[in-house]
Amino acid sequence: KRDSVSTMIANLNWTSLQQRRIYADLILMYKAINGLVAIQVIYHPTPAVVISTRHSDTATFIPYQCRLNIYMNSFFPRTVHYWNSLPESVATASCVDAFKSAIQQEPGATRF
């Protein structure tokens, strides 16, 4: 009997390749934001600090406006979308290991 790769991955309870890529992007984003990798500051996304009387979110970034798909699919424009969907408690984790654990345990992690 032949099964599809997708069925086998689901049966083994593995994450999809797309999800693993998103997790890797989010981890690299965390490291870049916290100065743990040597990415020049000029390439970092612009923080979108939203402060109101009921909500303060300092862990989001202004989404990139891209005219070309080639740029839209580059690291920061692609990753900001996923980063902004994380809860602030996850995005502001105290260390890389805590961040990795938090994105793995995030209830909506399968939505990526």
N, CA and C of each residue as an Amber inpcrd file, in Angstrom:
protein
   336
   0.8390000  -1.1820000   0.0000000   0.0000000   0.0000000   0.0000000
   0.8850000   1.2470000   0.0000000   0.4950000   2.2350000  -0.7820000
   1.2620000   3.4730000  -0.8580000   0.4720000   4.5970000  -0.2040000
   1.1620000   5.3200000   0.6800000   0.5650000   6.4820000   1.3200000
   1.2690000   7.7400000   0.8340000   0.5820000   8.8340000   0.9340000
   1.2170000  10.0920000   0.5700000   2.1670000  10.5120000   1.6890000
   3.1090000  11.3330000   1.3420000   4.0660000  11.8300000   2.3280000
   3.3400000  12.6090000   3.4070000   2.3600000  13.4000000   3.0340000
   1.5910000  14.1850000   4.0050000   0.9000000  13.2920000   5.0260000
   0.3460000  12.1740000   4.5500000  -0.3210000  11.2280000   5.4520000
   0.6780000  10.5930000   6.4000000   1.8430000  10.2240000   5.8900000
   2.8640000   9.6200000   6.7380000   3.3620000  10.6080000   7.7970000
   3.5620000  11.8490000   7.4050000   4.0120000  12.8730000   8.3510000
   2.9630000  13.0820000   9.4330000   1.6990000  13.1150000   9.0420000
   0.6150000  13.2690000  10.0200000   0.5560000  12.0710000  10.9610000
   0.7070000  10.8680000  10.4250000   0.6760000   9.6510000  11.2440000
   1.8320000   9.6040000  12.2380000   2.9780000  10.1370000  11.8430000
   4.1430000  10.1620000  12.7220000   4.1120000  11.3420000  13.6890000
   3.1250000  12.2100000  13.5270000   2.9630000  13.4050000  14.3640000
   4.1580000  14.3440000  14.2370000   4.7050000  14.4410000  13.0340000
   5.8060000  15.3620000  12.7640000   5.2380000  16.7000000  12.3260000
   6.0200000  17.7380000  12.4940000   5.6050000  19.0470000  11.9770000
   5.9520000  19.1050000  10.4980000   5.2160000  19.9040000   9.7750000
   5.4570000  20.0260000   8.3380000   6.7370000  20.8210000   8.0880000
   7.2570000  20.6970000   6.8880000   8.4490000  21.4430000   6.5060000
   8.1820000  22.9490000   6.6120000   6.9970000  23.3800000   6.2050000
   6.6450000  24.7930000   6.2850000   6.6870000  25.2780000   7.7350000
   6.1270000  24.4950000   8.6630000   6.1430000  24.8790000  10.0660000
   7.5670000  24.9330000  10.6100000   8.3950000  23.9760000  10.2380000
   9.7850000  23.9840000  10.7040000  10.5330000  25.1970000  10.1790000
  10.2500000  25.6060000   8.9500000  10.8870000  26.8050000   8.3930000
  10.4330000  28.0500000   9.1460000   9.1590000  28.1310000   9.4670000
   8.6460000  29.2860000  10.2070000   9.2530000  29.3370000  11.5940000
   9.3390000  28.1860000  12.2730000   9.9750000  28.1510000  13.5910000
  11.4220000  28.6340000  13.5040000  12.1520000  28.1630000  12.4960000
  13.5480000  28.5770000  12.3250000  13.6370000  30.0770000  12.0640000
  12.7320000  30.6120000  11.2380000  12.7050000  32.0530000  10.9780000
  12.4240000  32.8350000  12.2580000  11.4570000  32.3730000  13.0500000
  11.1200000  33.0640000  14.2870000  12.2810000  33.0400000  15.2810000
  12.9830000  31.9280000  15.3440000  14.1350000  31.8360000  16.2500000
  15.2430000  32.7790000  15.7920000  15.5060000  32.8330000  14.4880000
  16.5130000  33.7700000  13.9790000  16.0750000  35.2120000  14.2220000
  14.7940000  35.5060000  14.0690000  14.2700000  36.8440000  14.3340000
  14.4950000  37.2060000  15.8000000  14.2080000  36.2850000  16.7030000
  14.4310000  36.5200000  18.1280000  15.8970000  36.8550000  18.3850000
  16.7830000  36.0740000  17.7850000  18.2120000  36.3110000  17.9720000
  18.6400000  37.6590000  17.3900000  18.1040000  38.0260000  16.2370000
  18.4510000  39.3070000  15.6170000  17.9710000  40.4790000  16.4610000
  16.7630000  40.3970000  16.9570000  16.1910000  41.4740000  17.7700000
  16.9750000  41.6610000  19.0570000  17.4410000  40.5590000  19.6140000
  18.1430000  40.6130000  20.8970000  19.6630000  40.6930000  20.7570000
  20.1510000  40.9420000  19.5500000  21.5770000  41.1380000  19.3290000
  22.4240000  39.8880000  19.5070000  21.8440000  38.7240000  19.2670000
  22.5700000  37.4740000  19.4480000  23.1940000  36.9600000  18.1540000
  22.9260000  37.6330000  17.0400000  23.5430000  37.3200000  15.7550000
  24.0360000  38.6320000  15.1420000  25.0030000  38.5330000  14.2660000
  25.6140000  39.7320000  13.6800000  24.8720000  40.1670000  12.4190000
  23.6870000  40.7330000  12.6190000  22.9320000  41.3230000  11.5180000
  22.9300000  42.8210000  11.7640000  23.3530000  43.5960000  10.7740000
  23.4510000  45.0360000  10.9520000  22.0980000  45.6280000  11.3110000
  22.1120000  46.6040000  12.1960000  20.8920000  47.2350000  12.7020000
  20.0600000  47.8640000  11.5910000  20.6950000  48.3320000  10.5370000
  19.9320000  48.9760000   9.4660000  18.9570000  48.0190000   8.8040000
  19.1860000  46.7200000   8.9330000  18.3050000  45.7430000   8.3170000
  17.1690000  45.2900000   9.2270000  17.2030000  45.6920000  10.4930000
  16.1560000  45.2810000  11.4280000  14.8410000  45.9600000  11.0940000
  13.7310000  45.3130000  11.3600000  12.4170000  45.9340000  11.1270000
  12.1650000  47.0700000  12.1130000  11.2530000  47.9500000  11.7710000
  10.9190000  49.0970000  12.6050000   9.8770000  48.7020000  13.6450000
  10.1730000  48.9330000  14.9330000   9.1850000  48.5960000  15.9680000
   7.8960000  49.3980000  15.7940000   6.7820000  48.7470000  16.0490000
   5.4690000  49.4000000  16.0100000   4.9900000  49.4800000  17.4480000
   5.3750000  50.5200000  18.1410000   5.0230000  50.6500000  19.5430000
   3.6120000  51.2050000  19.6310000   2.7170000  50.3660000  20.1300000
   1.3160000  50.7390000  20.2850000   1.0480000  50.8480000  21.7780000
   0.7690000  52.0530000  22.2260000   0.5100000  52.2520000  23.6470000
  -0.8530000  52.9120000  23.7900000  -1.7070000  52.3050000  24.5800000
  -3.0100000  52.8730000  24.8800000  -3.2780000  52.6560000  26.3560000
  -4.4120000  53.1230000  26.8370000  -4.7240000  52.9620000  28.2550000
  -5.0170000  51.5130000  28.6220000  -5.4150000  50.7080000  27.6510000
  -5.7660000  49.3120000  27.9380000  -4.7330000  48.3060000  27.4710000
  -3.8770000  48.7150000  26.5480000  -2.9780000  47.7380000  25.9370000
  -1.6580000  48.4090000  25.5780000  -0.5780000  47.7440000  25.8530000
   0.7390000  48.2090000  25.4550000   1.4670000  47.0440000  24.8230000
   1.8080000  47.1670000  23.5590000   2.4750000  46.0790000  22.8650000
   3.7800000  46.6010000  22.2900000   4.8800000  46.1880000  22.8920000
   6.1890000  46.6630000  22.4440000   6.9240000  45.6030000  21.6330000
   6.2900000  44.4860000  21.3530000   6.9700000  43.3780000  20.6920000
   6.5430000  43.1840000  19.2470000   5.9200000  44.1750000  18.6300000
   5.5010000  44.0340000  17.2360000   6.2990000  44.9880000  16.3560000
   6.2210000  44.7390000  15.0620000   6.9610000  45.5390000  14.0890000
   6.0360000  45.9940000  12.9720000   6.3860000  47.1030000  12.3600000
   5.6070000  47.6130000  11.2330000   5.8090000  46.6590000  10.0600000
   4.7280000  46.1340000   9.4850000   4.8680000  45.2390000   8.3270000
   5.5040000  45.9740000   7.1520000   6.2810000  45.2610000   6.3930000
   6.9480000  45.8470000   5.2360000   5.9530000  46.0390000   4.0950000
   6.1200000  47.1150000   3.3570000   5.3520000  47.3540000   2.1390000
   6.2480000  46.9370000   0.9750000   5.8630000  45.9010000   0.2590000
   6.7020000  45.3440000  -0.7920000   6.0040000  45.4290000  -2.1390000
   6.7120000  45.9660000  -3.1120000   6.1670000  46.0090000  -4.4600000
   6.4990000  44.7360000  -5.2320000   7.5940000  44.0880000  -4.8550000
   8.0470000  42.9080000  -5.5820000   7.9470000  41.6600000  -4.7100000
   7.4990000  40.5710000  -5.3060000   7.4070000  39.3140000  -4.5660000
   8.7620000  38.8370000  -4.0790000   9.8060000  39.1110000  -4.8510000
  11.1310000  38.6510000  -4.4550000  11.5470000  39.2910000  -3.1250000
  11.1830000  40.5580000  -2.9160000  11.5010000  41.2150000  -1.6480000
  10.5370000  40.7740000  -0.5520000   9.2780000  40.6110000  -0.8940000
   8.2750000  40.1950000   0.0860000   8.6320000  38.8300000   0.6960000
   9.3030000  37.9800000  -0.0690000   9.6740000  36.6550000   0.4070000
  11.0540000  36.6040000   1.0500000  11.7040000  37.7660000   1.2050000
  12.9890000  37.7780000   1.8920000  12.7550000  37.7210000   3.4030000
  13.8140000  37.5300000   4.1720000  13.6850000  37.1700000   5.5810000
  12.8160000  38.1110000   6.4090000  13.1820000  39.3840000   6.5390000
  12.4260000  40.2510000   7.4530000  10.9790000  40.4750000   7.0140000
  10.7040000  40.8190000   5.7550000   9.2900000  40.9830000   5.3830000
   8.4610000  39.7180000   5.6020000   9.0390000  38.5650000   5.3350000
   8.3300000  37.3020000   5.5000000   8.0930000  36.9870000   6.9770000
   9.0780000  37.2610000   7.8140000   9.0340000  36.8530000   9.2070000
   8.2430000  37.8140000  10.0850000   8.2030000  39.0970000   9.7600000
   7.4730000  40.0760000  10.5720000   6.0080000  39.6840000  10.7090000
   5.4240000  39.1690000   9.6470000   4.0210000  38.7410000   9.6850000
   3.8020000  37.7000000  10.7800000   4.6420000  36.6860000  10.8120000
   4.5060000  35.6290000  11.8250000   4.8580000  36.1460000  13.2190000
   5.8880000  36.9920000  13.2960000   6.3150000  37.5440000  14.5840000
   5.1830000  38.3430000  15.2250000   4.5190000  39.1680000  14.4380000
   3.4530000  40.0120000  14.9790000   2.2420000  39.2040000  15.4510000
   2.1280000  37.9540000  15.0150000   1.0070000  37.1240000  15.4640000
   1.3030000  36.4120000  16.7850000   2.5450000  36.5050000  17.2590000
   2.8980000  35.8900000  18.5390000   2.3700000  36.7290000  19.6990000
   1.9570000  36.0970000  20.7950000   1.6020000  36.8550000  21.9910000
   2.8470000  37.5730000  22.5270000   2.6620000  38.7070000  23.1590000
   3.7940000  39.4750000  23.6680000   4.6180000  38.6680000  24.6680000
   3.9610000  37.8290000  25.4570000   4.6910000  37.0200000  26.4390000
   5.6660000  36.0590000  25.7680000   5.3470000  35.5980000  24.5680000
   6.2460000  34.7080000  23.8320000   7.3680000  35.5240000  23.1930000
   7.0160000  36.6240000  22.5500000   7.9980000  37.4470000  21.8470000
   9.0250000  38.0630000  22.7800000   8.6730000  38.2450000  24.0330000
   9.5940000  38.8540000  24.9900000  10.1780000  37.8240000  25.9500000
  10.3120000  36.5920000  25.5050000  10.8810000  35.5310000  26.3380000
  12.2740000  35.9380000  26.8140000  12.6700000  35.3980000  27.9560000
  13.9130000  35.8200000  28.5980000  15.1810000  35.3030000  27.9220000
  15.0930000  34.1800000  27.2240000  16.2770000  33.6330000  26.5470000
  15.8230000  32.8050000  25.3420000  16.7820000  32.4070000  24.5260000
  16.4720000  31.6610000  23.3070000  15.7630000  30.3530000  23.6300000
  16.2450000  29.6360000  24.6380000  15.6150000  28.3530000  24.9800000
  14.1700000  28.5410000  25.4370000  13.9110000  29.5920000  26.2200000
  12.5430000  29.8730000  26.6580000  11.6680000  30.2290000  25.4590000
  12.2280000  30.9840000  24.5040000  11.4860000  31.3500000  23.3020000
  11.1530000  30.1100000  22.4750000  12.1460000  29.2400000  22.2720000
  11.9170000  28.0110000  21.5080000  10.8140000  27.1750000  22.1490000
  10.8890000  27.0340000  23.4440000   9.8840000  26.2550000  24.1630000
   8.5050000  26.8890000  24.0310000   8.4490000  28.2130000  24.1290000
   7.1660000  28.9230000  24.0600000   6.5140000  28.8010000  22.6880000
   7.3040000  28.8910000  21.6060000   6.6650000  28.7960000  20.2830000
   6.2530000  27.3640000  19.9780000   6.9210000  26.3940000  20.5780000
   6.5080000  25.0050000  20.3910000   5.2110000  24.7190000  21.1420000
   5.0260000  25.3790000  22.2900000   3.8580000  25.1330000  23.1200000
   2.7100000  26.0730000  22.8300000   2.9280000  27.0610000  21.9860000
   1.8850000  28.0340000  21.6580000   0.6930000  27.3100000  21.0550000
  -0.5180000  27.4780000  21.6480000  -1.7020000  26.7580000  21.1450000
  -1.9930000  26.9860000  19.6860000  -1.7230000  28.1760000  19.1810000
  -2.0070000  28.4710000  17.7890000  -0.8410000  28.2020000  16.8680000
   0.1870000  27.5090000  17.3720000   1.4010000  27.2870000  16.5740000
   1.0890000  26.5400000  15.2840000   0.0680000  25.7220000  15.2680000
  -0.2540000  24.9830000  14.0580000  -0.8860000  25.8840000  12.9990000
  -1.2490000  27.1010000  13.3670000  -1.8480000  28.0130000  12.3830000
  -0.8350000  28.5340000  11.3890000   0.4550000  28.4140000  11.7010000
   1.4910000  28.8880000  10.7920000   1.4710000  27.9710000   9.5970000
